[in-house]
Amino acid sequence: MTRERLSGALANRPTPERLHERNILPTPDAQQQAVARRKSLSNSLLNRPAPDSLQERNILHGPEAERQAVARRERLRGALANRPAPDRLQERNILQSPEADQQLAMKRKRLEGLLAERPPPESVEQVLWGRGQAFTVGLPPPGGLPTGWRSAPGSRSPKSSVSPRSPTPSRSPTEPPVAPFAGL
């Protein structure tokens, strides 16, 4: 009975072409390619550079570099273990709280509402100057500023080098003028 099964299996076995198609049996070309690849790898191994040459080109790292990498990893682990908690960072205004985004959105919405209600610059200029003359924002009107008006708080007029907020120190007429930094 065993002989009968064996002869039946041999009669039904696939042809070598069918085995090549199913990649069960390598083709003669594949065998030649494998041999050529082995030779190429063998030549590459024989011609590879020395470890010292690879270390000089920073391709291969020596034992000292490995020790430095381990030390760096340990320092990072220590730093991560000792980093401050998120609530501490929020107290110091380094990290924003999750509610900060909502608060910022509310402030932005409020500001947009206030800006929408703001009158246009032209009407503000007309009310301020009371003349009905339009002028460029930031520059005085063509006739100049009205008496007693300054162009900006703390600004200096071209005729005087002293700010209206800081009066000139009073000296007696007999005192000689003091040079700046005279005592230094």
MOFEN-V552720 format. One record per pair of residues at least 12 apart in sequence whose C-alpha atoms are under 8 Angstrom apart, sorted by the first residue. I is the first residue (numbers start at 1). J is the second residue. Records with the same first field share a line. If there is no record, write none. Layout:
I->J ; J
This chain:
121->137
122->134
